[in-house]
Amino acid sequence: MSVKMDKRGYKRGQMWIMDAALSLILFAAAAIISFNIILNSMASNTDFDHIKEDASKISEYLLSEGVPENWNASTMIRPGFVTGGRLNATKIILGMNFTNASYAVMKSRLQTNYDFLVVFENYSGDVVDFGDYCVFGDPNVKIEGNLTSPVNCTSVNFTTTTYTNLVVINRFAVLSSDIVRMVVYVWD
């Protein structure tokens, strides 16, 4: 039996076992790495995604007129702080008062299972107070400043609040003739 050789003296059509084994190992490693990359890119932190969606939804609801548009404490279905394209301080105070009295009911009206807090900040980053209130949301979050009448809130302090995921959304709006930042915190 003769083996055919090419012009350079190499055997044609033969494969060495080491070449085949090494090729198989490299192909398997590449397939496993590709599979892991695809799985990791598809898997995401679904809790964080849900919290982010709720934070966005809450900010949208609050920067609307609410349902019904001219709601009050007894007719409110879903709060909204805007009237005529600007923040309405009366609606904000009503919402803060209602949330302070019944945070659990407000969570259901905003269609969220997560804890939330909304504050308005002026151009210097200080929390804007509305009468005797300065936050809309979880009454257990620590607020810095003078909390007795007259209220003068300065900042929100999350160091005493336990959470796994925290989402913060900043939205700008007009209050009277000033631009303020509405900061929405949502966490689990």
Secondary structure, DSSP 8 states (H G I E B T S, - for coil): ----B-TTS-BSS---HHHHHHHHHHHHHHHHHHHHHHHHHH---HHHHHHHHHHHHHHHHHTS--BSTT--TTT-SB---EETTEE-HHHHHHHHHHHHH-HHHHHHHTT-SSEEEEEEE-TTS-B--BTTB--EE-TTSEEEEE-SSS-EEEEEE-TT---S-EEEEEEEEEETTEEEEEEEEEE-
